[in-house]
Amino acid sequence: MDILNLVVMVLVGAVSGTLAARIMKGDTYGFAINALLGIAGAVVGGMIFNVLGITPGSNITKVLSDTFGVQLPTNIVGMIVSATVGAIIILWFSSIFRGRKTRSRKR
């Protein structure tokens, strides 16, 4: 594994994990946990988008290019979108399982 790929994976994971945490609970978990959450989210999101046959981020980069003239690499934007969606799904399932545990303890 190339060191640059590892750095990109950790940074994309951290950004995606932070976005997902803010969307789901309004706060973050810290750099390390956000990075791990984002990397796990990239796996989940990648599988989902692959099954659906969707290339995440392609329309986002087109809109940014047409509107603002900003050229972003589709693969980086797609990685962030895919990892964020996957991390949101992980956090959602986590909240479901935590909710069941707390409900059963209160009885």
JOLINZI-V880366 format. One record per helix or strand of 2 or more residues. SS is the DSSP state (a for helix, b for strand). FROM is the first residue (numbers start at 0). LEN is the number of residues. Records with the same first field share a line. If there is no record, write none. Layout:
SS->FROM-LEN + FROM-LEN
This chain:
a->2-23 + 30-22 + 57-11 + 73-33
